Amino acid sequence: MTQIILVRHGQTPWNKDKIFRGSKDIPLNDTGREEARLAGEWLKDETIQAAYCSPLSRARDTAAAIAHHHKLPVVDLPGLSDLCYGDWEGLPLTEVKEKYAGLYQQWETAPRTVRFPGGETLDEVKARALAAVEQVVAQHPGQVVLLAAHRAVNKVLIAALIGLDNSHFWRIGQDTTAINRFLRVGAIWHINSVNDVCHLRGMQRGPYVDF
């Protein structure tokens, strides 16, 4: 049985200001670094035997804040990199809603059907992210592995591991530094928890924002 602890990265300035990130390497802000620190404290007494992350610094730094408690190196896993939003990257949500009104409405109502201009589809993200998970499982049978990634990647992986397609993208919540746990028994994935943010209960936080 292999266990996966899948974590979303901490807050960045672009999360806070609702700017599309994607493949842009936007670092954690002070809040994000504190969230990552608290995630590390929350998980420090658990057994974790390997740590992988998206190559983007916001995910790598989140993974490092957890992995250092376990004296583990953090290994880049390109398949976990964020969804490429193409021409939307660097644009605020308000501008995207105006400039790409039709496509944005499609994104809200039928996310699986969207190809971002100059970017990816959710199904393409699913293919590479699942391949990355399978690689990890093959390399660490019977171990507990930390994966640090992104909102869109995590949503796609969670859906896939419970047998849902990407039309269910908006039904899955992922707060910054959300912790998700999965156990693989044979060929079947079991979900132990999704979007756990108990480690953030001491922080002042507003309502959930899916961005």
N, C-alpha and C positions, 0 to 999 in steps of 0.2 A: 504494500500500500504506500503510495507516494502522496504527500500532502503539499499543497500549494497555499502560500499566504500571498495574496495578490493585493497590493497597496496602490492607491492613487497618490500622485505627488502632492506636495503642499501648495499653498496659495502662491500665486505670482501676481505682479502688478496688473497683468493682462486679464487674469481671472477677475480680479477686483473691479476693473474698469470695463469688463465685458468686451474685450478685444479678442478676436480669433487668433489662436496661437499656432496649432498644428506643428509644422516642421520647424518653426522659428524657435531658436534656443533662448527662451525667456527664463531667467533665473528666479529662484524663490525670493519673495520679499521677507521682511522681518516676521510677519505672521506665519508665512509658510515654513520658515526655519523653525519657529517655535512648535508648529504642528508636527513637523518631522521629528523634533527632539522628543516631544511627548509620545509619539508613536514608538520611538525607540525605547523609551522608558517602559511603556506598556508591554512591549514584547521581549524585554531583556532577559526575563527568567525562563523563556521558552526555548525549546530545542530548535535551532535553525542551522542547517548544515551547508547551505549554499545560498548565494545571493546574486540575482541578475536584475538588470534594469534596462529601460530604454536608454539609448545613447544621449538623450537630451539632458542637460544639466539639472533641470528641475526634478526629474525622476532619479537621476544618479545621486544627487545630494540627499534626496529623501531616503533612498536605499542605504546610503552610507551612514545616515543617522541611526539607522536600525542595525546594520551589519556590524558596526564597530563594537557593539556590546558583545558580539559573538566572535570577535577577532576574525572576521571573514572579509576577503576581498570582494568587491562588487564588479561583476563582469557585464560588459555591454552586450545586449541581445537585440540586434537591429529589428527583429520582428515585432518588438514591443514599442517601437517608435510611434509617436502620435499620428492620428489621422491627418493626412495632408489636405488642407482646405484650399490649396492652390491660390487663386486670386483673392480669396477672402482673407488670407492671412495678413495680419497687421491692421485690419479694418475693424472699427467698432461695430457692435451689433446694430446700432441705430442706422448706420450707413449701409450695412448689408441689407437690412430690411427695405430700405428705400431703393438702392441701386439694383438689387437682385430680387425684387419683390416676389415674382412668380416662383423662382427657384427656392427662395427661402420658405414660402408657403408649402412647397413640395417637401422641403426638408422637415418641416414641422408635422406634416400629415402622412408622408410616405417616405421615410428616410432611406429605406433600402433602395429606392429607385434613383437616388440622386448621385450624379457624378459632379463633384465640385470642379469648376472651370480651372483647368491646369492641375487638378488634384486627383484624389482617389474616390472610390466607392467604399461603402461599409463592407461589402462582400470581399473586396480586395484586402481590406484590413483584417477581416476574419481569417482569410486564407493564410496570411503571413503570421498572424498572432497565434493561431492554432498550431502551425508548424513549429513555432518557437517553443510553445508549451510541450509539444511532443518531443522535441529535442531535449528539453530539460528532464522530462520524465525518463527518457532513455538513458541519460547520463547520471541520474540520481534515483535509481529504483529504491523504494522503501525509505526515502529520506524526506525531510521537511525543507522546502525551498521557498525563499522569498523572491517575489517578482514585483518590481516597482514600475508602474506604467502611467497611463493617462485616462481621463474620463471616457473618451470614445473607445479606446482599446479595451478598457475594463468592461464597459457595457457590452461590447461585442463578444468578448470572451465569456462573460457571465451568461449571456443569452445562449451562446453555443454549447456551453457545458451543461446547461439544463434542457437542451433540446429545442430551443426557440430560434427562429430566424431573426434577421435584423429589422423586420417590421416592428418588433417589440422594443426597439432602441429606447424610446422615451419612457418606457415603463420601469426602467431600472435606474435607481438613484446611485450617484457616486459623489459624495462630499470630498473635499480635499483631505488627503491622508486617510480616506476610508479604507478599512481592512476587510478583506473578503477571504473566506477560507473554503478550500475544496479538498476532498479526499478521493483519490482514485483507487477503486477496488476492482481489480481485473481491468476491463475496458470501460467501466462505468464510473462517471464522476458523481460524487455526492456533495451537496452543498451543506456546509456547516454554519456559515454566516455570510451576510451580504451587507455592505455599507455600514459596518460597525464603526462608530466614532466615540465610543466610551472614553477613549483616552483624551478627548477634547472637552470633556464635560466641565472642566474648570475654566475654560476660556469663554470670553464674552463673544457670542456668535449670533448672527441674525438668522432669518428664515432660510430654508434650503433654496439655493439658486442653481438651476441645472445649466451651468456654463463653465 
